[in-house]
Amino acid sequence: MHEEKLLGLDLDLLVALDVMLETGSVSRTAARLHRSQPAVSRMLGRLRDLFGDPLFVPQGRGLTPTPRALAMRGPLKLTLEMCASWSVRPALSTRQTMRLTSGSSVRTTPPQR
């Protein structure tokens, strides 16, 4: 994955991917995220374009993750947990940089004080 593609990535997409990996359903993901089903379908489309993989394939009444999606599950969870742990204090907060690399690793640059 090229860095240019990451410029269009937002945290909502990663959250949607995480929930979809748990639920295996666009409709259940939409309900959990308080979004419409078409909005989550568009998010899945953006994720598919970003990662160059279908990520999920239809199976029965749900979706089954592809091997690529399954490989991203662990690093994705760690990334979202790390993001959730950042405390934001408006008076002290500065920009934080997070870089996702094609090898599914995560590097962050914490705020400097």
Secondary structure, DSSP 8 states (H G I E B T S, - for coil): --HHHHTT--HHHHHHHHHHHHH--HHHHHHHHT--HHHHHHHHHHHHHHHTS--EEEETTEEEE-HHHHHHHHHHHHHHHHHHH----TTT----EEEE-TTS-EEEE----
